[in-house]
Amino acid sequence: MNQRPKVFLTIDDGPSAGSMELLNTLQSLSIDAIFFCVGASLQRHFDEAVEIAKRGFLIGNHSWDHPHFSKINIAEAREQILQTEAMIQKVYEAAGTVRLYKAFRFPYGDRGAGNSSFQKCFEWAVPHTYALAKMVRALGFTGPQFISPPPNHPSFLDRGVDWFWSIDPKDWQWLDENPISIDEAMRSIPFQNFDPRRTEILLLHDQHRSKTMRAQALVHLASHVDFLKFAHLVT
């Protein structure tokens, strides 16, 4: 019998006005996820954030206002993270739940050298990248330990520091006012080609304007892949 691909779902840039519908979809499909939230959005959509925590989803740190970390210094980067940490703590306190895991994702995947394909090939040679990784690690964040580092991404960055992704379907382009077919959306998530021996990290976004296609994509994926549970992180 063929193994189904293994996928860990991560959702960026929330919470938003559409978070409740997204939560309902995830729960109906029994899918776990880390919500990598922007601090300013946590403040703006505090009730939605509290509901995310109450329902047992993990809230990760995605900076305060989503800057390129290659364009700010270490002190500014640290403040971006700590300001968001304070807001995350308020959310968990209001939800009456315990934060089981600290996860961080750099905005745009920019670890200090930019986020173009060319820049990422050489990010290991940029001192700012090393300094940021050291700072993130010192703040107690943990990256995914159950995957192999993607090509051109040094293991010291991918294992033990931040959460990068392996699949980015650019779902922010799936706008409800300009709908596409589910087949077209699935072409950007080629699960048929996933190696069942490794775990993929899927990046989606908490964007209200693409809620319909995102829900359809999750329903479709749930029948073809195994979404991982939090046991892979907290045990």
Secondary structure, DSSP 8 states (H G I E B T S, - for coil): -----EEEEEEEEE--TTHHHHHHHHHHTT---EEEE-HHHHHHTHHHHHHHHHTT-EEEE--SS---GGGS-HHHHHHHHHHHHHHHHHHHHHHT-------B--GGG-SSS-SSHHHHHTGGG-HHHHHHHHHHHHTT----SSS---TTS-HHHHTTT----SB---GGG--TTS---HHHHHTTS-GGG--TTSEEEEEEE--GGGHHHHHHHHHHHHTTSEE--THHHH-
